[in-house]
Amino acid sequence: MSHSSSLKIALIQTDLYWKDKTANLSMLEEKIWGIKEKLDLIILPEMFPTGFSMDAPELAEPMNLTICKWMKQISAQTKAVVTGSAIIQENGNYYNRLIWVTPDGSVKHYDKRHLFRMADEHDHYAAGKSQPIFEWKGWKICPQVCYDLRFPVWSRNYRLYDQMAYDLIFYVASWPAPRASAWDQLLPARAIENLAYSVGVNRVGTDGNQVPYVGHSAVFDFKGKELIHLGEKERVEVIELEKTELENYRSKFPAWMDADDFTIDRRVQE
């Protein structure tokens, strides 16, 4: 894998067809092919094939079926990582699973840890048990899903030998409009406290349960400075992040070296 000081990311802020995988994959493919720049990472919203639904038995599919194969195709064609979450069935459980597909066809995943109680997500899906860090082109990247944003201990950047565990944290989301102010404040907070770039990709439109979404997808640098904000309409934007700037700041302001040591019991109670 090649290493790069820069990472070019596409944020896909879009409405979604309610529980219609064929329509969503076709629409997203069209949006992705409308991007003329060479990309390193394409980020889609939470449950991008269906919208945020609790109808897991109806909508779930196993790994390496339609959704994964579509993601592999897009990744191979664009030479970029494609990521976003979908409803996956595995070993008798349903997961809100963030899937990470690289151009060589390899697939990794992160299962959403914090299930949104107010929508009864915890009654329909199994919680994730581990927090992976993905590596791509010399960048270490931490994946998160929507409600995870409210729980900073889970996403806390930690000291790994003589450096930090990750350089970028991103959230794929179906974050409702009434709580947009929390989204707007927590995304930069995650950047500041973790000395890392923070990226959030949220959907827009109104879903089949009449829940409205206003987007506000955004990117913040390691000091919490807003680099881009996508507003409230369907929009696709590309941004290039620089790792050298991050490393220089961490060197000049090494607050991470004074962080408290702790461990997390990642086991989920059955």
Steps between C-alpha positions, in 0.01 A plus 500: 500500500634840404539774759383854445521822698161601359163325497229603255153423637157519336205573731171376354216691668180370347135417544421127492219297348310331783588130523592481130851359454488497122401866475755611760794313351417632155464857629825483699690352208387793285613751763838331539561493126420868490818569697782579259785507750716207598394387847645306791186454711125517427273532805129414479236558772370252759286219356554646153327214313169527689472797731504465879250218553422254777359251247814289513343162406359656184807699397805313630737302283817301571845632426622468142157523345355797308628785716854374550532405134380847396752662737779279363410601145497872579825474696677311222383748238583817695815360669365650824378347824120495516334503843159539660268289714235244405273242662691172514391160630767275649492204738135552583542870584432824314763773499512865399835433339744751359670331207847603380595382150840558338574493125664157524167356615582453867215568743518606864224619728397674820170418669327799657566488873243746632153409378246781496268413788245770415424319174519155666807418292634293792194271472569421136878499461798354683762745630857494375768362729819651360640825364728436202742752354525483122822587317497653155786669315693556822200646684348339809123544495237438770146411382188595695124495439257781588398464870862401581573873474346556844742261675855640500659228714434241229667711233781638715830523316770331704874484513639210303872476574639837387200618299122523501274213395328687217524811283139533388165408655184493291130458567240371254159611616123529482497782753152658531442870446366580852842415649718661234654737754648205692650364178647841417671527839611143558681456166757774570524385863611155382766668283637716781511236773653236273746723313368357174296596197127444558258427215124461515278390209128530567203453269229750403131466419217334691484124545203261492439557871469874432828574678670808346876533446693818421844373406759736650772262382830661587875465543700646789875514544691392810444840663125489445507742206222443248651418161177433313127492576248357255192683620152350481454393138619202297864564429819316411828663598864398482758616752872427526649458847869539580672266741815712526300785656354258753840355592653845535223611734527186711873560526461864608203433728544143632204497736445136410812409699323611820180304440372266770564130451192282517354188346148429377313178567378443146293197588129547445271353763266241349 
